Amino acid sequence: MKTTQLLEDLSLETNEPAGVVVANDADRSRAFLLAHTLKRLRSPAFMVVHHDARQIPSVKKAKQEALFDRILCDVPCSGDGTLRKSPDAWAKWTPGGALNLFKTQVGIGLRAAALLKVGGVMVYSTCSFNPSENEAAVAEIVRQAEGTLEIQDMSSRFPALKRAAGMLTWKIMGRDRVIYSSYEECKDKDAKETGLMASMFPPALEEAKAIGLEHCMRLIPSHQDTGGFFIVALKKVKDLKEQVKQVPVVGPGGEKPEICKIYTKHGRCKYGNNCRFLHEDPEDDAPIKAQSSTKGEEPLTQLKGAHQEVLDNIKSFFGFKEDFPDSQLFTRSKDDAELPRHISYVSESIMEILACDVRGRLKVINCGIKAFERIEVRDPNVKAPYRICQEISQSMLPWIERKVETDVRVFQKMLNKHVHTVGEIDEIDTDKEAPLTKKLSNLGVGSFLLHATHERQLFVFSAFMGKDRLQLYISKDEVQTLKSQLAALLDTPVTAE
């Protein structure tokens, strides 16, 4: 839901925003579900990746790391704030469950900070009430960031939102079911028995106030009939790399140190800036290779170059304008000799990310919007074995010549069936001076876009014209949606197919 709202907000003013939303989930099945959800928005400006959030690889352009303006750091948590809507979770909840997540939460927060631009804002959030997952984790992130991050006072934002201030002091229950007020009370006990660390406890009151923990926000279910949440906004005020630079060990003769093989392959190594080997990136002109993917998925390949004949065929058949950004088309294909089954389109910014990932470290689940799909044709008159996908129809309309405009009422009647003969089209067509069948005859056999405009509202669907019949490539659900929209617009009853 959060990712969907971010992408919707980004795409409010244009079909192809300059910004991008890169969503990550460590769970592969949830990552696929997220990609499926985002595809419904039909935006070319999203990418779903599958990584441990503490190890999300960075990509570089001209040796400069690609950083984000905003990061939502929705960390894994014990989820005790959701018990109201999910009472079954009580059976799994334990007081010590949150203690196992502390290191992970801090690690994710620090990696997010590293990927954030100076001046950018990171929101750290949980659906938990436990201070060890919230204020304690935030205090540790700020502490380890060493002046890079500052907690923001958001009290003037959304004044109608009821919230409680962040905690400055708290107690923690260990795995041994004993409640401790400070680390001094449990430091002599076995850490495995208590599950506690010094950084889980509140800092000194002066430090807590200096950090600004009171500016954290706690949303209590009883305040406004919601679930429980913890939210804090942190601004990056300076670059972490300016504070700590890697100083690799040189050989006894002053020779160049050995290259870190782990960093070269994965873009990170567990020793970070303390690694004794050199962290070196590829040259700027390194060739762009097929992008990596998760296990079982074919790699992402830029259509231009790898499948140049297919690209030229599609551009020629559909009559693309010369300035169409064909470099933003890609496919998943292992065999360059095989015709791609699906061709997708991504925004310029997404393609830049893919192009910068020269090592192929990003585990991309999905990105962009489906643009073309290969079709099995037996008719030799079909010059391109591809159809335009309905998902991209509105965005593709201005770029191609292979399109036909009709009256909105004809458009509405055509939605009653998926297949129409030429005779049936003549019966519903009201324009006798420029009949639709004549326009279709001039168009010839193959895929095209049929569109209509009424009161500045544009309606488009993908269709295929055969020798004597027209077929709509549009789902039944979308047909019903269009029918309802047109019925309200034209004040006509909704008809069933």
Residue, then its C-alpha position, 0 to 999 in steps of 0.5 A: m500500500k505504501t509503495t502504491q501511494l508513492l508511485e501514484d503521487l509521483s505519477l499524478e501530473t504525467n504518465e512518465p515522471a522524471g522520478v522513480v520508485v525503487a521498491n525492495d523486499a527481502d522475501r521473494s514471494r512478496a516481491f513478486l506480489l508487490a510487482h504484480t500490484l504496481k503493474r496495475l498502475r501502468s507506470p514506467a517509473f517503478m522497479v521492484v528488486h529483491h535484496d537483503a535491505r542491509q546489502i542493497p547494491s549501489v549503482k554508479k554513473a560516471k563514478q558517482e553513486a546514484l543516490f535517492d532524494r527520499i527513502l521510506c525505510d519500512v523495516p521488519c518489526s514484531g508487528d505488535g501495533t497490528l494486533r488489533k486488526s490481526p488478533d491471531a498474531w497474539a499466538k506468535w507474539t512474545p516479549g523478546g521477539a523484537l530483540n532479535l530484530f534490533k541489529t537488522q533494523v539498525g543495519i537497514g537504517l544505516r544502509a538507507a542513510a548511505l543511499l540517501k542524497v545530502g539534503g534528502v529525507m529518510v522516513y524510518s517506520t514500524c508497526s510496533f510499540n516496542p521502544s527497542e525497535n523504535e527510539a532505541a534503533v533510531a538513536e543507534i542509527v543517528r549515533q553511528a551516522e556520526g552527524t550525518l542524520e538529523i531528526q526532523d520536527m514534523s509537529s507542524r505537518f498534518p496538524a489533524l493527525k493525532r500523535a504521541a511524542g517519541m519516548l526519552t526513557w523506557k524499560i526493556m523486558g529481556r528474553d528472561r522475562v525480567i524488566y530492566s531499566s538500564y544496561e547496568e542491571c543486566k550486563d553481568k548476565d549472559a547476553k544469550e539469556t537476556g538478548l539485550m545490548a547496551s544500545m537498546f536502552p535509552p541514552a542519557l536524557e541530555e543526549a536523547k534531547a539533543i538527538g531529538l527523540e521527542h520528535c518521533m511520532r507514535l500513532i496510537p490506535s485509540h487516538q483515531d481508530t487506526g493501527g499502531f505505528f511509529i514514524v520518524a523523519l531524518k534528514k541527511v545533512k552531510d555526506l558520510k563519505e566525507q567523514v570516513k574514507q577508505v584507506p586501503v593497505v599498500g604493499p611494502g614497495g608502495e605498489k597498488p593494493e590488490i582489488c577486493k573481489i567481493y566488492t567487484k562482484h557484489g558492490r559491497c563487502k562486510y569490512g566496508n571502509n576498513c577493508r584492506f583491499l581496494h574497492e574499485d569500480p569498472e571504467d565509465d566506458a565498460p560495456i552494458k551487459a544483460q542485467s541480472s535477475t532472480k533465480g529462475e528469471e531470464p535477464l533483462t536485455q535492452l532491445k536496442g542492439a541485442h534485438q535490433e531487427v525486432l526493434d526496427n520492424i516494430k518501429s517501421f510497422f507502427g510508424f513510430k516518430e523519430d524522437f521516440p525513446d527506443s532505448q527505453l525498451f527492454t525484454r527478458s531473453k536468454d537467447d538473442a536469436e529468439l524473438p522476444r515474447h514480451i517487450s516492456y517500456v521503462s522511463e528514462s530514469i529507470m533505464e539509466i539505473l539499469a544501464c549503470d548497473v554494469r556488474g549486473r548486481l541488481k536482482v530485478i523482479n520487474c520494472g516498467i510497463k508491458a508494451f508489446e507482446r508477440i502473437e502467433v500469426r499465420d497470415p503472411n500479410v501481417k508484417a509485424p508479429y507483435r501487438i500493442c499491449q492495453e497497459i501502454s495504449q494511452s502512453m503509446l498513442p502520441w508516438i505512433e501513426r498506426k491508430v484510428e479515431t472514431d466517435v465515442r458512441v461507436f467506441q462504446k458500442m464496440l465494447n459489447k463484444h471482443v470480436h466484430t465483423v466488418g458488417e457489424i462495424d458498419e451497423i454501429d458506425t454513425d459516420k457515413e462520410a468517413p466510415l470506420t470500415k474505410k479507415l480500417s481498410n486503409l490501415g491494413v492487417g495487424s495491431f493498432l490503437l482505436h481511440a475516441t475523445h469526449e469532453r477532453q477525456l481520452f479512451v483508447f484500446s488495443a485492437f487487431m484488424g484481420k482480413d474481415r474482422l476486428q478483435l479487441y485486446i482488452s480484459k473483461d474487467e477493463v471492459q466493464t470499467l470503460k463501460s461504466q465510465l462511458a455510461a456515466l459520461l454519455d448518460t446511457p445504461v450499462t450493457a453486459e457483454 
